[in-house]
Amino acid sequence: MKIGIIREEKFPRDSRVPLTPSQCKFLTERNPDIQVVVQPCKYRCFTNEEFIYQGIKMNEDLTDCDLLLGVKEVPIEFLLPGKAYVYFSHVIKKQPHNRKMLQHILENNIRLMDWECMKDKKGKRVIAFGRWAGIVGAYHAIRMIGFRTSRFRLRQMIDCLNFAEAQKELEKLDLPNWKIVLTGTGRVSEGAAFMLDVLGVKKVAPYNFCYNEFDEPVYTQLSSRYVSYAGHEKFDADDYHAHPQEYSSNFYPFTKAADVMINGIYWDKRIPVFFTRGQMRENDFRIKIISDITCDVAPDSSVPSTLYASSIADPYYGYNPHTGELIQTFQPASIDVMAIDNLPNELPRDASEDFGNMIISRIIPQWQQENSDMIYGATIAANGSLNAPYSYLPTM
């Protein structure tokens, strides 16, 4: 197997890599039948020289590779006909902006596999950047508190070499006794909870959070059963995941209790929203900062104030709940929003290393099998057709 690591061409450019230089060396040393070649790039978090130092070949031409690995979607003009690719394609939710890419893949006999679709026998994802999205998203929430209160100023994580350097910024903290509500219990939310724990923010139970005030900063973490209910006494997770449209939001009390919301829960159009624009106009709507890691953009969003995806270069915008329009950030009238859709790229070296470890331990062994259920389930298109699990996708 000859593996090629492609240059990220989608704009804005992503600096992450699926495998780090040292991981490429480890992989080839432990597997003599595997070769790795890397397409040169000036903006990766790991330089060309770092790959060369580890003995990894650089080559602009990847046409002789069996498998091409990337992170973000590959623009149509850079896709090689007849090749096999793995990247986050963002097509499985019928995303219209990637429909032409999928059509091009089918027309050019490209095999497309998606990192997001690689799951174990229980249907759980085996590889993701989500933990780092949660870590960076929670850091942004704390950073916004500093701007909002003028009590401290933190550098953005993108300006730090790695997480270890970013942690030094935390020495500047002077947190007010604010209350933070964190939604979700998956990789993203666990990453955010880890960051809050590192910061020393105390975790409290949801009921105590809603009905008590504290003399220190606190947070609570909500699973799906705290976010939604259907009018019956016991929450049924299986029923909820099968029929979320039959449930209603149970988040309303937290809008009156929380100063900050960190949203890390999976959401689709059938799931009830946390709160409405009308509720955001209520005088006792307390939330002033929203770090929307999930970043589903309005009108199909769980958070109505997420009007668009912000960027690492310009991470925050203000939302006026009374007009529904954008306003200046960090003023009394604004609800301040962070909605970056590529948060792990703020700590690309750390995120890439974690991701590459998962490839080596969980994915490479599957590729070395003749008939892997995991690889089959992650294959969206092959031989000019959609794979059976993805036959629902529109291509025109």
Rosetta blueprint (number, residue, H / E / L):
1 M L
2 K E
3 I E
4 G E
5 I E
6 I L
7 R L
8 E L
9 E L
10 K L
11 F L
12 P L
13 R L
14 D L
15 S L
16 R L
17 V L
18 P L
19 L L
20 T L
21 P H
22 S H
23 Q H
24 C H
25 K H
26 F H
27 L H
28 T H
29 E H
30 R H
31 N L
32 P L
33 D L
34 I L
35 Q E
36 V E
37 V E
38 V E
39 Q L
40 P L
41 C L
42 K L
43 Y L
44 R L
45 C L
46 F L
47 T L
48 N H
49 E H
50 E H
51 F H
52 I H
53 Y H
54 Q L
55 G L
56 I L
57 K E
58 M E
59 N L
60 E L
61 D L
62 L L
63 T L
64 D L
65 C L
66 D L
67 L E
68 L E
69 L E
70 G L
71 V L
72 K L
73 E L
74 V L
75 P L
76 I H
77 E H
78 F H
79 L L
80 L L
81 P L
82 G L
83 K L
84 A E
85 Y E
86 V E
87 Y L
88 F L
89 S L
90 H L
91 V L
92 I L
93 K L
94 K L
95 Q L
96 P H
97 H H
98 N H
99 R H
100 K H
101 M H
102 L H
103 Q H
104 H H
105 I H
106 L H
107 E H
108 N L
109 N L
110 I L
111 R E
112 L E
113 M E
114 D L
115 W H
116 E H
117 C H
118 M L
119 K E
120 D L
121 K L
122 K L
123 G L
124 K L
125 R E
126 V L
127 I L
128 A L
129 F L
130 G H
131 R H
132 W H
133 A H
134 G H
135 I H
136 V H
137 G H
138 A H
139 Y H
140 H H
141 A H
142 I H
143 R H
144 M H
145 I H
146 G H
147 F H
148 R H
149 T H
150 S L
151 R L
152 F L
153 R L
154 L L
155 R L
156 Q L
157 M H
158 I H
159 D H
160 C L
161 L L
162 N L
163 F H
164 A H
165 E H
166 A H
167 Q H
168 K H
169 E H
170 L H
171 E H
172 K H
173 L L
174 D L
175 L L
176 P L
177 N L
178 W L
179 K E
180 I E
181 V E
182 L E
183 T E
184 G L
185 T L
186 G L
187 R H
188 V H
189 S H
190 E H
191 G H
192 A H
193 A H
194 F H
195 M H
196 L H
197 D H
198 V H
199 L L
200 G L
201 V L
202 K E
203 K E
204 V L
205 A L
206 P H
207 Y H
208 N H
209 F H
210 C H
211 Y H
212 N L
213 E L
214 F L
215 D L
216 E L
217 P L
218 V E
219 Y E
220 T E
221 Q E
222 L E
223 S L
224 S H
225 R H
226 Y H
227 V H
228 S E
229 Y E
230 A L
231 G L
232 H L
233 E L
234 K L
235 F L
236 D L
237 A H
238 D H
239 D H
240 Y H
241 H H
242 A H
243 H L
244 P H
245 Q H
246 E H
247 Y L
248 S E
249 S E
250 N L
251 F L
252 Y H
253 P H
254 F H
255 T H
256 K L
257 A L
258 A L
259 D L
260 V E
261 M E
262 I E
263 N E
264 G L
265 I L
266 Y L
267 W L
268 D L
269 K L
270 R L
271 I L
272 P L
273 V L
274 F L
275 F L
276 T L
277 R H
278 G H
279 Q H
280 M H
281 R L
282 E L
283 N L
284 D L
285 F L
286 R L
287 I L
288 K L
289 I E
290 I E
291 S E
292 D E
293 I L
294 T L
295 C L
296 D L
297 V L
298 A L
299 P L
300 D L
301 S L
302 S L
303 V L
304 P L
305 S L
306 T L
307 L L
308 Y L
309 A L
310 S E
311 S L
312 I L
313 A L
314 D L
315 P L
316 Y E
317 Y E
318 G E
319 Y E
320 N E
321 P L
322 H L
323 T L
324 G L
325 E E
326 L E
327 I E
328 Q L
329 T L
330 F L
331 Q L
332 P L
333 A L
334 S L
335 I E
336 D E
337 V E
338 M E
339 A L
340 I E
341 D L
342 N L
343 L H
344 P H
345 N H
346 E H
347 L L
348 P H
349 R H
350 D H
351 A H
352 S H
353 E H
354 D H
355 F H
356 G H
357 N H
358 M H
359 I H
360 I H
361 S H
362 R H
363 I H
364 I H
365 P H
366 Q H
367 W H
368 Q L
369 Q L
370 E L
371 N L
372 S L
373 D H
374 M H
375 I H
376 Y H
377 G H
378 A H
379 T E
380 I E
381 A E
382 A E
383 N L
384 G L
385 S E
386 L E
387 N L
388 A H
389 P H
390 Y H
391 S L
392 Y L
393 L L
394 P L
395 T L
396 M L
